[in-house]
């Protein structure tokens, strides 16, 4: 069994593996994560067996895309992959119910959850926000750093280049067209649940299909009342610290669970 770094040439195999485990084929997501993070894959004579990606910020590392092929399940491969990218610093990840026991054994503990919602948003735009411009970028990055406690200007630079940032006097939201018929909404930073709902409405209205991962009760009720359905919860976990950094009360949704 060979453990090696993943490159962009491995994306088709990564997508095949994801699809085999009932995940969506999202080549753009793999491309973005591998361009900005450190991906590792396990290979046997049949090909790709397992994957993980670590996206490292100055303050912590976000671990994601932990996948193992059915043919190699329950042989310790997920533990080997995750252990390989762990260091003595702070790490965070989102865990399914199946993966949570492993992560707890590796020293992670739960600090929250997110409820994944997908579908067609049926409500009107709130009219509470506008598209951001390059002149807004420094303020947006500063707000994100304050709220999340992590430094990641490249994320917002990428979203701005795609025309995917909306701002209001009460917060900011990003969007990403991760595949042809699916828009991801997030990060969502907002002072109140109502402000978050308004930003989500402005992003989601008129879009064929959206995904947003939220945890505030009022925001969950809002998106469900406007056509989105829960796809399931994921547990937010951290290792090396008691809590996640920043002013997390205002962090209403991540863009990707992979990015924290």
Buried (B, 14 or more C-beta within 10 A) or exposed (E): EEBEEBEEEBBEBBBEBBEEEEEEEBBEBBEBBBEBBBBBBBBBEEEBBBBBBBBBBEBBBBBBBBBBBEEBEEEEBBBBBBEEBBEEBBBBBBBEEEBBEBBBEBEBEEBBBBBBBBBBBEBEBBEBBEEBEEEBBEEBBEBBBEBBBBEBBEBBEBBBEEEBBBBBEBBBBBBBBBBEEBBBBBBBBBBBBBBBBBBBBBBBBEBEBBBBBBBBEEBBEBBBEBBBEBEEBBBBBBBBBEEBBBEBEBBBBBBBBBBB
